[in-house]
Amino acid sequence: DEDIPIYEIEIRSVRIGSMRTQSDGPLLINLQGVCLKVRSERTDETFECEILAQEVEQVKFFFGETQPVLFLFLTQECGEKLRAIFHMEPGGEEYLDPSSSDMKQKMVVIIIEWFNYLLQEMLQETLSLWADLNHVEDECFIEELTEESSNDLLIQSAPPVLTSDVGKDLIKFRQRGTNNMTHMSRAMSSSHDGSDYEPDSTSSSPPEIRHHYCGSSVRLLQYPPPPAKRLSITTEDLFCLTEGEFLNDVIIDFYLQYLYHEKFSEENRRRTHIFSSFFYKRLTQRDRHSEKSEENAKKSLPERRHGRVKKWTKTVDLFSKDFIVIPINERSHWYLAVVCFPGLASPEVIPFIPSTTYKGDMNDTSNDAVGGEDGANEEDSGNLTSMSKTILGWQLDVKKCLDNEDSKYNLGQKQPCILMFDSLAGPSRNPNVRMLRDYLQCEWNAKKSEPRQIMKILRSCTPKVPQQSNYSDCGVFLLQYVESFFENPIADFQIPMKGLGNWFPEELVHNKRREIHDLIMSLHRRFQRERGDPNILYLKFESTPREPHMRFHPSHEMNYKPTEGMSSEPQRDDENSNSAVAGEVSRNELAAESAEGDDLLHSNAEHQDPNDCMD
């Protein structure tokens, strides 16, 4: 089916039972099965064959750094088919019999040449879909092997005359330094690997590197350390940190994982879930052929979308988290969605200490400072009598505020919402918000017994944030948005939201590429030393003159035409209508607010359009 995405994997060799062959082209794999083109080592004859997902009874695999390998255990019918294709005769030296007790004839073994993180995600997702197609639980269909058990199975399944050669190959492969690693093609989907063709759909293919990377792709490190799922960072990934290049998905996912594991506090790790860049792509892909069953036809589009990614949260309760971080790529442009307080049923008032981390924020005209009762100057940072009018800061414990009569703080609000952070002012992100709302509603319905209208509770906003001044830094800004979200956090989530126009200084973004490059090289040295590998690379940061400030974005997607009756201006939030509560709040006022609940929560919204910042 031309609508089904096909992934390419560079393979080294294939063993069809006791018949050993060399690869004569990449392995093609998708939801329907695999396609192989191989050449017999004995006769030099070329063969092509397909193994359908329904013909696979079990898959064992090892995707580690020494020898990635797939072991396919097939049905008897598939064995008969392959014996006919490969001209195998009973009693011959080369034979395949899936029912045999002889491990040398029992399976198809695929030796993978080189592997990367994105391909591993896609392959494991595909194998999981094979299990669904065969109506088998993942645990019974897919088995991940250790390096030792994988090597044992490789030796056991090797043809007798070739066993010694296999052992030599394994030793040779282990001794191969990273300098001798060959480049493996990245997982490529067909041109039909699009998203749903509904009006609210988006395409989220990873951006192409502007200039072609030349040379072998050498693995620099794997991150994060075990037992977490690791991704490989290569010299090709490092290349996209060159100024003027678009960041790829590996760099995005690497740095988000780095922030999570090494920069976040323990509390922030507990309250945050970060999806990989592949999540939104998978969520928005068009229905595959096998998903167009009679059972699926009865499901709504949001339910079918949710079904594609439901296994991503098997061990995670998203509604126990305060923040869900979702990197999105649409038409080669990165931007960020953060779902805030998805499990909260209604808004709550919270006290917080305003942030003074970045003084530039105080110069934002939308962030006028508000003095306290005595009108003290805001420059007196040691005296909290004067509370600046800002939404940034650190939340306080309500009980402690009530117990301390002399405490000074601002009052803010936390509420369930989706915040879209985009470094290019462009079309409305309402379709993306609607897609995420649909997903979370289905996730709630699948995981919770209590009925709740997530669609109605979850508001949305696209606040004004620092903007990129060139054509290539969207990924860099995405990473800085996430970093600033936790280092200089939002404390007041009232909508519409203002006060983020000067969230962080421009220099932070300008230095981010070099910072990530140096970080990767530092981790590379540590990674090689821990493995006892003397092959350490020393690669300097490639700095080129920055692009001139752009005056407009040339992409035709950004030059959308408004429908009749709509303004031609991009639909952004009205930042001037934000009404943060600032200044001293007495102990009695806070106690009253805790008792009265929603009355105060909506008092500031009485004089504004209730639909501001909503879809």
C-alpha positions in Angstrom: 0.0 0.0 0.0 1.6 3.3 -1.1 0.2 5.1 2.0 2.2 2.9 4.4 5.6 4.4 5.5 8.6 2.3 4.7 11.8 2.4 6.7 15.2 1.5 5.3 17.9 -0.3 7.3 21.4 -0.9 6.1 22.1 -4.6 6.8 25.3 -6.6 6.6 24.1 -10.2 6.1 21.1 -12.5 6.4 20.9 -16.1 7.4 17.9 -17.9 6.1 18.0 -21.0 8.3 21.4 -22.6 7.5 21.7 -20.6 4.2 24.1 -17.7 4.6 23.6 -14.7 2.3 25.1 -11.2 1.9 22.9 -8.1 1.7 22.3 -6.8 -1.8 20.4 -3.8 -0.7 18.8 -2.3 2.4 16.2 -4.1 4.5 12.8 -2.5 3.9 10.4 -2.7 6.9 6.9 -1.4 7.6 3.7 -2.4 9.3 3.1 -5.1 6.7 6.4 -6.9 7.1 9.9 -6.9 5.7 11.4 -7.1 2.2 14.9 -8.5 1.6 17.2 -8.6 -1.4 20.2 -10.9 -0.8 22.9 -12.8 -2.6 23.8 -16.4 -1.7 27.4 -16.8 -0.5 27.6 -20.3 -2.0 26.1 -19.7 -5.5 26.2 -15.9 -5.8 22.6 -16.1 -6.9 20.4 -13.1 -6.0 17.0 -13.5 -4.3 14.2 -11.2 -3.3 11.6 -12.2 -0.7 8.9 -10.7 1.6 8.1 -11.8 5.1 4.7 -10.6 6.2 4.0 -9.5 9.7 1.3 -12.2 10.0 4.0 -14.8 9.2 6.1 -13.9 12.1 5.5 -15.7 15.4 8.1 -14.0 17.5 10.9 -11.5 17.2 14.1 -11.4 19.4 16.5 -8.5 19.0 19.5 -6.8 20.4 20.0 -3.1 19.4 23.2 -2.5 21.4 26.4 -0.9 20.3 28.4 -4.1 19.5 26.2 -6.0 17.1 22.5 -5.0 16.4 20.6 -8.1 15.2 17.1 -9.3 14.6 16.0 -12.9 15.0 12.7 -13.8 13.2 10.8 -16.9 14.2 8.3 -17.7 11.4 5.2 -19.8 10.8 5.4 -23.2 9.0 3.6 -21.6 6.0 6.2 -18.9 5.7 9.0 -21.5 5.9 7.5 -23.4 3.0 7.3 -20.2 1.0 10.9 -19.3 1.7 12.1 -22.8 0.9 10.5 -22.5 -2.5 12.0 -19.0 -3.1 15.5 -20.1 -2.1 15.4 -23.5 -3.8 15.9 -25.4 -0.6 15.5 -29.2 -0.6 15.1 -31.5 2.4 18.4 -33.0 3.5 20.3 -30.2 1.8 23.1 -28.2 3.4 21.0 -25.1 3.2 17.5 -25.5 4.8 14.9 -23.6 6.8 12.4 -25.3 9.0 10.7 -23.1 11.6 9.5 -26.2 13.5 12.9 -27.7 13.8 14.7 -28.2 17.1 17.9 -27.5 15.3 18.6 -23.8 15.9 20.7 -23.6 12.7 17.6 -24.2 10.6 14.9 -22.6 12.8 15.0 -18.9 12.1 16.0 -16.0 9.9 18.8 -13.9 11.4 19.4 -10.3 10.2 22.7 -8.7 11.0 22.3 -4.9 11.1 25.3 -2.8 9.9 24.7 0.3 11.9 21.9 1.6 14.1 20.7 4.9 15.5 18.3 6.2 18.0 15.5 7.4 15.7 15.5 4.1 13.8 15.4 2.1 17.1 12.3 4.1 18.1 10.6 3.5 14.7 11.6 -0.2 14.6 10.3 -1.0 18.1 7.1 0.8 17.3 6.7 -1.3 14.1 7.4 -4.5 16.0 4.7 -3.5 18.6 2.3 -2.9 15.7 3.1 -6.4 14.3 2.1 -7.8 17.7 -1.2 -6.0 17.5 -1.7 -7.3 14.0 -1.2 -10.8 15.3 -3.4 -10.2 18.4 -0.5 -11.0 20.7 0.7 -9.1 23.7 4.1 -7.4 23.2 5.7 -9.4 26.0 4.9 -12.7 24.2 5.8 -11.4 20.7 8.9 -9.2 21.3 11.9 -10.2 23.4 14.9 -7.8 23.9 18.1 -9.8 24.4 21.2 -8.9 26.4 24.5 -8.7 24.5 25.6 -12.0 25.9 22.4 -13.9 25.1 22.3 -12.3 21.6 25.9 -13.5 20.9 25.0 -17.0 22.2 22.0 -17.2 19.9 24.2 -15.9 17.0 26.6 -18.7 17.5 24.0 -21.4 18.1 22.2 -20.5 14.9 25.3 -20.3 12.7 25.7 -23.1 10.0 28.4 -25.6 11.1 30.8 -24.8 8.4 30.6 -21.1 9.1 30.5 -21.1 12.9 34.2 -20.2 13.1 33.8 -17.4 10.6 30.9 -16.0 12.7 33.1 -16.0 15.7 35.8 -14.1 13.8 33.2 -11.6 12.6 32.0 -11.0 16.1 35.5 -10.4 17.4 36.3 -8.2 14.4 33.1 -6.2 14.9 33.9 -5.6 18.6 37.4 -4.5 17.8 36.2 -2.0 15.2 36.9 1.5 16.6 34.5 4.3 16.2 36.8 5.7 13.5 36.0 2.7 11.3 32.2 2.8 11.7 30.3 3.1 8.5 27.4 5.4 7.8 23.9 4.0 8.0 21.1 5.6 6.2 18.6 7.3 8.5 15.2 5.9 8.7 13.4 7.2 5.7 9.7 7.3 5.2 8.1 7.2 1.8 6.7 10.4 0.3 3.3 9.3 1.3 4.2 9.2 5.0 2.0 12.2 5.7 -0.3 13.2 8.5 -4.0 12.9 8.5 -5.6 14.7 5.6 -8.1 16.5 7.8 -8.3 20.3 8.1 -6.7 20.3 11.5 -3.8 18.1 10.6 -0.2 19.0 10.5 2.9 17.5 9.1 5.8 16.9 11.4 8.7 15.5 9.4 12.1 16.1 10.8 13.8 19.0 9.1 16.4 18.4 6.4 20.0 19.5 6.9 20.5 22.5 4.7 24.0 21.5 3.6 24.9 17.8 2.9 27.0 16.2 5.5 30.1 14.7 4.0 32.1 11.8 5.4 31.4 8.8 7.6 28.9 9.1 10.4 30.9 8.2 13.5 29.1 7.6 16.8 30.3 9.9 19.5 28.3 8.7 22.5 25.0 7.1 23.7 22.9 9.1 26.2 21.5 9.0 28.8 23.3 6.3 30.8 21.5 3.0 31.5 19.0 1.9 32.6 17.2 4.7 30.6 16.5 4.2 26.9 19.6 5.6 25.1 20.0 7.4 21.9 23.1 7.6 19.8 24.7 10.9 18.8 26.9 10.9 15.8 29.2 13.3 14.0 26.4 13.9 11.5 24.2 15.0 14.3 27.0 17.3 15.6 27.2 18.9 12.1 23.7 20.3 12.4 24.9 22.5 15.3 26.9 24.5 12.8 25.4 28.0 12.6 22.9 28.3 9.8 21.9 24.6 10.0 18.6 23.3 11.2 18.7 21.1 14.4 17.7 17.6 13.8 15.5 15.4 16.0 18.5 13.6 17.6 19.9 16.9 18.9 16.5 18.0 20.1 15.8 14.8 22.0 19.4 14.6 23.3 19.3 18.1 24.9 15.8 17.6 26.4 17.0 14.3 28.0 20.2 16.1 29.2 18.1 18.8 30.9 15.8 16.2 32.4 18.5 13.9 33.8 21.2 16.4 34.8 19.7 19.9 35.1 16.2 19.4 36.5 15.7 19.2 40.2 14.4 15.9 41.6 11.0 17.7 42.1 10.9 18.8 38.5 11.8 15.3 37.3 8.9 13.9 39.3 6.4 16.4 38.0 7.4 16.4 34.3 7.1 14.1 31.4 9.0 14.7 28.1 7.8 13.1 24.9 10.4 12.4 22.2 10.2 14.3 18.9 8.7 11.2 17.3 5.6 11.3 19.4 3.7 14.1 17.6 4.7 12.7 14.2 3.3 9.3 15.2 0.1 10.9 16.6 -0.6 12.8 13.5 0.2 10.2 10.9 -2.5 9.2 8.5 -4.3 5.9 9.1 -2.3 2.9 7.9 -3.8 0.1 5.8 -4.1 -2.4 8.6 -5.8 0.3 10.8 -8.6 0.6 8.4 -10.4 -2.4 9.9 -14.1 -2.7 10.5 -13.4 -2.3 14.2 -11.3 0.9 13.7 -13.9 2.3 11.3 -16.3 2.5 14.3 -13.8 4.7 16.2 -13.6 8.4 15.9 -10.5 10.0 14.4 -9.2 11.1 17.8 -9.6 7.6 19.1 -7.7 6.2 16.1 -5.0 8.7 16.7 -4.8 7.8 20.4 -4.6 4.2 19.5 -1.3 4.8 17.6 0.5 6.1 20.7 -1.4 4.5 23.6 1.6 2.3 24.4 3.8 5.3 24.8 2.3 5.9 28.2 1.9 2.3 29.4 3.9 3.1 32.6 3.1 6.8 32.8 0.1 8.6 34.3 0.1 11.9 32.4 -2.5 13.3 34.7 -0.3 13.0 37.7 2.2 15.3 36.1 2.3 19.1 36.3 4.0 19.5 32.9 4.0 17.5 29.6 6.7 18.7 27.2 6.0 18.0 23.5 8.5 19.1 20.8 6.7 19.5 17.4 8.1 19.9 13.9 5.9 21.2 11.2 7.1 21.8 7.7 10.7 22.0 8.8 9.9 24.4 11.7 10.3 23.5 15.4 8.1 24.8 18.1 7.0 23.7 21.5 3.8 22.6 23.3 3.7 22.4 27.1 0.6 20.9 28.7 0.3 22.4 32.2 -1.6 20.7 35.1 -3.6 18.3 32.9 -5.0 16.5 36.0 -6.3 19.7 37.6 -10.1 19.9 37.6 -10.4 23.7 38.1 -8.1 26.7 38.5 -6.5 27.4 41.9 -5.0 30.5 43.4 -1.3 30.3 44.3 1.0 32.7 46.1 4.5 33.2 44.6 7.7 35.2 44.9 8.3 37.1 41.7 11.5 36.4 39.7 14.2 39.0 39.2 16.5 36.5 37.4 16.6 38.5 34.1 16.3 42.3 34.7 15.6 42.8 31.0 12.1 41.5 31.7 11.5 44.6 33.8 11.9 46.8 30.7 9.1 45.0 28.9 6.3 47.6 28.5 3.8 44.9 29.2 5.4 44.2 32.5 4.9 47.5 34.4 6.0 47.2 38.0 3.3 47.6 40.7 4.4 49.0 44.0 3.2 47.9 47.4 1.3 49.9 49.9 4.2 52.2 50.6 5.1 52.6 47.0 8.7 51.3 47.6 11.0 51.3 44.6 11.2 47.9 42.8 15.0 48.2 42.8 15.0 47.3 46.5 15.3 43.6 45.6 15.9 42.7 49.3 12.6 44.2 50.4 9.5 42.2 49.2 7.2 45.0 50.3 7.2 46.0 46.6 6.1 43.2 44.3 6.9 43.5 40.6 4.1 42.8 38.2 5.5 39.7 36.6 4.2 36.2 35.9 7.6 34.6 36.5 8.6 33.4 40.0 8.5 30.6 42.5 5.4 29.2 44.0 5.0 29.2 47.7 3.2 26.9 50.1 -0.3 28.4 51.0 -0.2 27.1 54.5 3.2 28.7 55.2 1.9 32.0 53.9 -1.1 31.9 56.2 1.1 31.0 59.1 3.5 33.9 58.5 1.7 37.2 58.8 4.6 39.3 57.6 5.2 37.4 54.3 4.9 39.3 51.1 4.1 37.7 47.8 2.1 38.0 44.6 -1.0 36.0 43.9 -1.2 34.0 40.7 -3.3 31.2 39.3 -2.6 27.7 38.1 -5.0 26.1 35.7 -5.1 23.3 33.2 -3.9 24.7 29.9 -1.8 24.2 26.8 0.9 26.7 26.1 2.4 27.0 22.6 5.9 28.6 22.4 6.7 29.6 18.8 9.8 31.6 17.7 8.1 32.6 14.5 4.9 34.6 14.5 2.7 32.8 12.0 -0.6 31.0 11.6 -2.8 30.1 14.5 -1.7 26.9 16.4 -5.4 26.1 17.2 -5.3 22.9 15.0 -2.3 21.6 17.0 -4.0 22.5 20.3 -7.2 20.7 19.2 -5.2 17.6 18.3 -3.5 17.6 21.8 -6.8 18.2 23.5 -8.4 15.2 21.6 -5.4 13.0 22.6 -5.6 13.9 26.3 -9.4 13.4 26.3 -8.9 9.9 24.9 -6.1 9.2 27.3 -8.3 10.3 30.2 -11.1 8.1 29.0 -8.8 5.1 28.7 -7.0 5.5 32.1 -9.6 7.1 34.4 -13.0 5.9 35.6 -14.3 9.4 36.6 -15.8 11.2 33.6 -14.3 14.6 32.8 -14.6 17.0 29.9 -10.9 17.6 29.3 -11.8 19.4 26.0 -13.7 22.1 28.0 -11.4 22.4 31.0 -8.1 22.7 29.1 -7.6 26.2 27.9 -4.8 27.3 25.5 -2.6 30.3 24.8 0.2 31.2 22.5 2.1 33.9 24.5 4.5 36.3 23.0 8.0 35.0 23.5 11.5 35.9 22.3 11.7 35.5 18.5 14.3 34.2 16.2 16.0 36.7 13.9 17.2 34.3 11.2 15.8 31.3 9.3 17.5 28.4 11.1 17.3 28.9 14.9 13.8 27.5 15.6 15.2 24.3 17.2 17.6 26.3 19.3 14.8 28.5 20.6 12.7 25.4 21.4 15.4 24.1 23.6 15.9 27.5 25.3 12.1 27.7 25.9 12.2 24.4 27.8 15.3 25.4 29.7 13.9 28.7 30.8 10.5 27.2 31.6 12.2 25.3 34.5 15.1 27.7 35.3 13.0 30.9 35.3 9.6 29.4 35.7 6.1 30.8 35.0 4.3 31.1 38.3 1.1 32.7 37.2 -0.8 30.8 34.5 -3.7 33.2 34.0 -4.9 33.5 30.4 -4.2 35.5 28.4 -0.6 35.4 29.4 1.8 38.3 29.1 5.3 39.2 30.3 7.4 36.6 28.4 8.5 38.9 25.6 11.9 39.3 27.3 11.9 35.9 29.0 15.6 35.4 28.4 18.5 37.5 26.9 19.3 37.0 23.2 22.8 36.0 24.0 21.6 32.7 25.6 20.3 31.6 22.2 23.2 32.9 20.2 25.6 30.8 22.4 23.4 27.7 22.6 24.8 25.9 19.6 28.4 26.2 20.8 27.3 25.2 24.3 25.6 22.0 23.1 28.5 21.2 20.8 31.0 21.5 23.7 28.6 19.5 26.0 28.5 16.6 23.4 32.2 16.6 23.0 32.7 16.5 26.8 30.2 13.6 27.2 32.0 11.9 24.2 35.3 11.9 26.1 33.6 10.6 29.2 31.7 7.9 27.3 34.9 6.7 25.6 36.9 6.6 28.8 34.1 4.6 30.6 34.2 2.1 27.8 38.0 1.9 27.8 38.1 3.1 24.2 41.1 5.1 23.3 39.5 6.5 20.1 38.6 10.0 21.3 37.7 12.7 18.7 38.5 16.4 19.1 36.1 18.3 16.9 36.0 22.1 17.0 32.8 24.1 16.8 32.2 25.3 13.2 31.2 28.9 13.5 30.1 30.8 10.5 28.9 34.4 10.2 25.4 34.7 11.5 22.6 35.3 9.0 21.3 38.8 8.6 18.1 39.6 10.5 15.2 38.6 8.5 12.3 40.9 7.6 9.9 38.2 6.7 9.6 34.5 6.6 9.7 33.2 3.0 7.8 29.9 3.6 4.5 29.9 1.8 2.9 28.2 4.7 3.4 31.4 6.7 1.7 33.6 4.1 -1.7 32.2 4.7 -4.8 34.0 3.6 -7.5 34.8 6.2 -11.0 33.6 5.6 -13.7 36.1 4.9 -14.5 38.2 7.9 -11.2 37.5 9.6 -8.4 39.9 10.2 -5.3 39.4 8.1 -3.1 39.7 11.2 -1.9 36.5 12.7 -4.2 35.3 15.5 -2.1 35.9 18.6 -3.1 36.5 22.2 -4.0 39.9 23.5 -1.1 40.4 26.0 -2.3 43.8 27.1 -5.4 42.2 28.6 -3.5 40.2 31.2 -4.3 41.1 34.8 -1.8 39.7 37.2 -2.4 40.4 40.9 0.6 42.1 42.5 1.5 43.8 45.7 1.1 42.8 49.3 -1.8 40.4 50.1 -2.8 40.2 53.7 -3.1 36.9 55.6 -6.9 37.3 55.8 -7.3 38.0 52.1 -5.4 34.8 51.2 -7.5 32.8 53.7 -10.6 34.2 52.2 -9.5 33.3 48.8 -8.8 29.7 49.9 -12.3 29.5 51.2 -14.2 31.3 48.3 -12.5 29.4 45.5 -13.7 30.3 42.1 -15.1 33.7 43.0 -11.7 35.3 43.1 -10.3 33.2 40.3 -12.6 34.8 37.8 -12.8 38.3 39.3 -10.1 39.5 37.0 -11.8 38.1 33.9 -15.1 40.0 34.4 -14.0 42.9 32.2 -12.4 40.8 29.4 -13.7 38.6 26.6 -14.1 35.1 28.1 -12.9 33.7 24.8 -9.5 35.4 24.8 -6.8 32.9 23.9 -9.3 30.1 23.5 -9.9 28.0 20.4 
